Structure formats: structure tokens, C-alpha cells
Amino acid sequence: MPQITEAEVFRACRTLFGPELNLSRDFLHYLQPAGVRSAYRKKAKVTHPDRFAVDAIATQEKQQRLFQDLNQAHETVQTFLKQREKYPAATIFRSRPRNSAPAYTHPKRKRQDRPYSKYYRGPLPNRPLQFGLYLYYLGIIPFNAVISAITWQRKQRPVLGDIAKRWGWLDDEQIKQILNYRCTGVHKFGERAEHLGLLKPLQVRALLMHQRSQQKQMGHYFIEQGFFEEEQLHHLLNQLAEHNRTFRQGYAGHYYFYHR
């Protein structure tokens, strides 16, 4: 039975379970054959070439490739599960390929001393990324550090109502009316203001853009937490910009880029 790399198993799992799956060695440890079969059958129903028999030739060829990729992914994961039964997980994989994400240890603070645990081990996704996710997929920060950074960043933002009041678009009574407004499916301050006719869509967008411009950059949070130094931040941002330039085509309209 041929050996496989960890990166190959991770890629196969993304094909089976979806690209947003939070993968780790813990996931591979608890992965069960029944879950693999279920995911494969679900994807096979969607991608099987027979469903596209009357479509254009290009579409049929595309679906044929997707179905082949799915079968290859299923075979790879099945191989991993069989090897896992016989050997410890640490001995299953071949040496890490050169293009997989390197381990990263900050010289000031050892990884095991940090209050985090889940570090990604695998290749970078072939799509544009925001800064926090880029660091996660590089293996520099764990995923819960991304969540903590987003929470920290949002706390730095000025309140929309305060901005609108300072700009003379709302007064105290109108802000109170917006905050007390209840409507199914309408939760955010800007949406409520639009529903009430107190702000126009362009005004809400202007408020949101200004709010984001006033928040602290996410990179500073990771520096404060000791994940890397200030000079490394600029290098990482340049790397991210290059990555996103490579994969941004085809994601227009679905991706909002900022490096905070």
C-alpha cells in the first residue's frame, strides 16, 4: 500500500467535506469510515456526470474532472484510514513536501506556552484570503487566535450611531428609535436605520467604511500576543498581497480585501 503525505490527506478531505473544513491532526484522528462514506455519497450525487448528459460538452468535461477528483479523494482517505488502523498517526505520512506550510515558532515565546492549541498543517488554499486566515493557513497562528483578533478588532471600532450623530445625520431620539426597532431578519444598526427611513443606503455604507477605517489593524493584535515582530508584519502583508494577486481572478464580487 503506497504511503501518502499529510497534505494529500488534507486536500482529499477538503474535496470530500468542503473547502471551509477546519482540518487538523485531531480531525484525522477521529475521522470515521461512516462519515467518509456519507460525504462521498452526498458529493457523488451532485457531481456525477450522468446528471449533465444533456449539458454542453464543456460542462460535461468539467463534471467528469470533478467526479474523478472526488473518486481520487475518496481513495486517498480510504488509504489513510487503512494505514491508521495498522500504524500510529505520526508514522503514516511521508516527509512534508516543500510547498506545504512550515512550522513557525516565535523566538520570544514558545508555541506550547501560548494559550492556544489548533495549528493548521497543510497547503495554502488556492483562493484570496484575509490576513487572519492567511496567518492561520501558514501555520503561524491557531484558528481561535483569529477569532480572538476579530473580537478585539471590533471592540476598537467607533459606534455607528456616534459617527452618524457627529456627522449630523442622526440625533439622540432617532438613535434610540433605531436601537429599539425590532423586525424579523433585520438586526444590524444600519439595516434598522434604512428600514425606518432615517438613513439612506449610501449613508450606511459611508458610515461602515469610516467605522472600519478607524479600527486598529489586526496585525497589531498578533504582535501584542507575541506571534511575530513588527518588522515581520510588513513582510507577511507583502506575502499576502502576492498570494491574493495570484488567486483573485475569478473571485471578483465575492471577496472584500483588507489586511487589518
HUWO-V208855 format. One record per pair of residues at least 4 apart in sequence whose ideal C-beta (glycine too) atoms are under 8 Angstrom apart, sorted by the first residue. I is the first residue (numbers start at 1). J is the second residue. Records with the same first field share a line. If there is no record, write none. Layout:
I=J  J
//
This chain:
1=79  82  83
2=79
3=83  92  93  94
4=8  9  76  79  80  83  92  93  94
5=9  93  94  95  96  97  100
6=10  25  93  96  100  121  122
7=11  96  97  100  122  123
8=12  76
9=13  28  76  77  80  93
10=14  23  121  122  123
11=15  73  76  122  123
12=16  72  73  74  76  77  80
13=17  21  23  27  28  31  73  77
14=18  19  21  23
15=43  69  70  73
16=36  39  40  43  70  73  74  77
17=21  39
19=125  127
21=27
22=27  118  143
23=27  28  120  122
24=28  118  119  120  121
25=29  89  121
26=30  118
27=31
28=80  84  89
29=89
31=35  36  77  81
32=36
33=37  78  81
34=38
35=39
36=40  74  77  78  81
37=41
38=42
39=43
40=44  70  74
41=45
42=46
43=47  70
44=48  67  70
46=51
47=51  63  66  67  70
48=63  67
49=53  60  63  64  67
51=63
52=59  60  63
53=60
55=59  60  63
56=60
57=61
58=62
59=63
60=64
61=65
62=66
63=67
64=68
65=69
66=70
67=71
68=72
69=73
70=74
71=75
72=76
73=77
74=78
75=79
76=80
77=81
78=82
79=83
80=84  92
81=85
82=86
83=87  92
84=89  92
87=91  92
88=92
96=100
99=123
100=121  122  123
101=120  121  122  123  124  137  138  139
102=138  139
103=119  139
104=138  139  140  228
105=110  111
106=111  226  227  228
108=226
109=113  114  226
110=114
111=119
114=142  225  226
116=141  142  144  145
117=142  144
118=142  143  144
119=139  141  142
120=136  137  138  139  142  143
121=139
122=137
124=129  134  137  138  243
125=129  137
126=247
127=247  251  255
128=243  244  247  248  251  255  257
129=133  134  137  240  243  244
130=134  257  258  259
131=135  218  219  236  237  240  258  259  260
132=136  141  145  146  149  150  218
133=137  146
134=138  236  239  240  243
135=140  141  146  222  227  236
136=140  141  142  143  145  146
138=236
140=227  228  236
141=145  146  222  227
142=146
143=147
144=148
145=149  222  225  227
146=150
147=151
148=152  221
149=153  218  221  222
150=154  218
151=155
152=156  221
153=157  215  216  218  221  260
154=215
156=214  215  216
157=211  212  214  215
158=162  163  211  214
159=163
160=164  189  190  207  208  211
161=165  170  175  178  179  189
162=166
163=167  207  210  211
164=169  170  175  193  199  203  207
165=169  170  171  172  175
169=199  203  207
170=174  175  178  193  198  199
171=175
172=176
173=177
174=178  198
175=179
176=180
177=181  196  198
178=189  192  193  196  198
179=189  192
181=186  192  195  196
183=192  195
186=191  192  195
187=191  192
188=192
189=193
190=194  199  204  207  208
191=195  204
192=196
193=198  199  204
194=198  199  200  201  204
199=203  204  207
200=204
201=205
202=206
203=207
204=208
205=209
206=210
207=211
208=212
209=213
210=214
211=215
212=258  260
215=260
216=220  221  260
217=259  260
218=222  259  260
219=223  233  236  237  259  260
220=224  233
221=225
222=227  228  233
223=227  228  229  230  233
228=232  233  236
229=233
230=234
231=235
232=236
233=237
234=238
235=239
236=240
237=241  259
238=242
239=243
240=244  259
241=245  259
242=246
243=247
244=248  257
247=251
248=252  255  257
251=255
//
